[in-house]
Each structure stands twice: as structure tokens, then as C-alpha cells.
Amino acid sequence: MSQNNSILCTLDIKDDIIKIISVKDAKIKKRGIIKRIKIVNAKLSYTLHKCPQCGIISLVKNGKRITIARLASFNGVEYHLVIKKQRFLCRNCGSTCGAHSDLLIKNHTMTKQVKHRIFSMAKESFTLSSMAKVIGISASTVNRILYGNTKIPRRCSHLPENICFDEFGSVKNLFTFIAIDADTHRLVELIHDRLSRTIIEHFINQYSLSERQAVKTVSIDLNANYQLVVHRIFPNARIIVDRFHIVQLCSRAMDRVRINSLKKIHDKKSRIYKAMKSDWSLFHLPEEDVDATHVKYITGINEYTTIQNVIDIATDKIPVFKETYDTYQSIQEAIRYHDIDILRETTYRYKRNGTAMDTVITTLRKNINYVKNSCLLPYSNGPLEGTIGKINKLKRNSYGFRNLDHFIKRIRLICA
Ligand SMILES: [Zn+2]
């Protein structure tokens, strides 16, 4: 590898028409602060015969022009590229043109390298100021590159067959509806309202009936009532209730029953109190992971015993908690092994006992067809939960967004 290629490789410049002359240390003064930078002197020259204006082979070399462009910073040091570009003159029509490299953007002092770095950092929920600091350019430049000249499309190019629906809190306590492709995780729609009417109107106005009929499944969670919306806009779609969400509902109900039972135990030093309070996580273990043979030290109750024993201490004495625990375990098993029979049996055999589990089972019974689909079909709301997690991270890092338009553009980048 020649010296030129080694330097190009270090600076991550892919275009080898650029010939590096030297790399030097220099100092610049910016807002009263002296900064140490590197200046990369280079030249860009090649032979060109055909005039781009008139198409006749009549070009001659016509001096050089110096341009300054910014490269991406490396180890926190800014790299300024001072490049001498060859100019050409046409003997036939008198027009002039210059040599061009893929690295440079016409009429811009930023190179493509910097632009790519900004977009890749924006995908990872970085804030404007942190991007500016890492890359070594001003926040207003980052702002211009990220938000300038990009238009938000009115609809996505085509509706995917499998979609996930959810919502998240965006600016000023408003809720935003979000839909992504369940297979590729690309953004489908972002609507600044979670009202069913707005969502229905948007989909009906933007997409034709045949497009909407092609949608096969929609994953939702039970908190947001999107069942009617889905039936209205996608006539052939099957609704899937998110598997994780079903287990989460049951697990929260069990925890509530556990806490209520704890309040009724007066002896705070008894085994049952310690087991139910400190060893709460053992009750969430799937039944098959509960060890009934190996004795080990259990911290909460401060004894050498088996996990099964700890669970038995609680379930033997409190029948309501036992019922809830068994229901939770059966539903967890049904979801884990995609077993519809266990699910159906558990929900229909359940007897109301005045606990939080009653509401959960009522909800599941009401939506039993959608819950069944979650056992049968491979899709879930997991990818969308991940996307919403990234959006919330961005919101937290930036301390909220004042400009809704900017927020939407950032979300589109995250889902790109
Ligand atoms: Zn010409």
C-alpha cells in the first residue's frame, strides 16, 4: 500500500483520485478558544477531454481552485481538508468546469463523510449538541443537515402485510399513534392523535380499499382499544394480542394479590411473610424452572431449602393466592408453548374470587379470539416496543422536543 493510500485509509476516504500532499498540525481560534486541529492538504486532478456543456472534445486545463471541506473528526481532533481542484476550460463554447470527487458535496463545506456520521448518530438517539461536539461542527450545521430539505411523506409507499399498532406520549402530553412493519420494522404511519376517528379517516383517505384488504395481521396490546379500528380499516386482517402483554397483565395481577395478602399478615417476622415479601421473584419463575430437589440457601427467608418449598409456604396457607398463582402459571405455559387448549381451559374454568385476576380473565375472555391468534401466529409487538423505547430515549436525552416537525423527522430516522 502506498503512503497516499495509507493516509486515505486512515482518514476513511474511499475516493483514491484524491492525492494527499501533507497532514499538518495547526491551531485555530474559535469564539476566543484556541483549538488544535489537523490540516490535510490534498489535490484533486484528472484528465477530462469532453466538454459537459457542448459534448465536443475541446477541454484544456485551466488552473486550480482551493476549497476547504470538513472531514469527520478522529479521536476528538477536527480534520480540515484543503483541496486544490483542477479547473477546465472549453475551447469551443468557453464554459468552465471543475474536477469533482464523490467525497465532496457541491456548494457545501461538509463532506459526505460528515453527513453520514450525522445520520448514523441520529439513528442512535443522540442529541444535536452531543452530535455537534463529537463531530466537531456547530449545532446549527447539524440542525440544517438533519432537518433542512427533507419532506415528510403523506403516506408510506405500500402497506405491508403484517403491521404492529401502538401509541406513545410525544410533545405537550399528546399521544401519538405509531404503526410499523412487523417483518422489516420500518415505519408505516405516525399520526399525532390516538383518537379512533382520526386514525380511521387517515387510513381510508390515504390508502385504497384493495391496499387495505391485503393486510393480513395487526399486532396490538390490550391497553389501547384498537380492535374496532383494525376491523374498520383492514377488513381481512387478523388481530394478534401481544404475547408479552398478556403475561404482563397476569403477572401484575398476581403481584397485586400477593401484596394484598401481605397486608393481612400481622406477624412481620413469620416465614410466610418473609417468603412472600422478599422472595417475590420466585413466584414469577415458570413452573418447570422451579427446583423441587436441590437444597440451597434462600436469602429472603434465610433458610437452606428448595425453591418449591418457598412457593409452597405461601400457596398452602393462602388459598386465594394459590388460585391466582396457578392461573398465572397456566397462562404463562400456554403462551410459551403456543397451546390454545390450555389457554381456553384456564380462562373458562376460572372462578371469580374478588381479586385483580378477575379483571384480567374477563379481558382475556372478551378478546379470546385475538388471544388465540397470538398463540397461532409468530408476530408480536416486540419490535414496536423496541422502537418506542428508542423514541423515549431520544425524548429523555433531548429534554423533550419543542418542534413537532423535528421530532417526527428524528423518529423517521430511528425507524429507517
Ligand atoms: Zn464546450
Residues whose N, C-alpha, C, O or C-beta is under 5 A from the ligand:
A	BS01	ZN	C51 Q53 C54 C90 N92 C93 G94
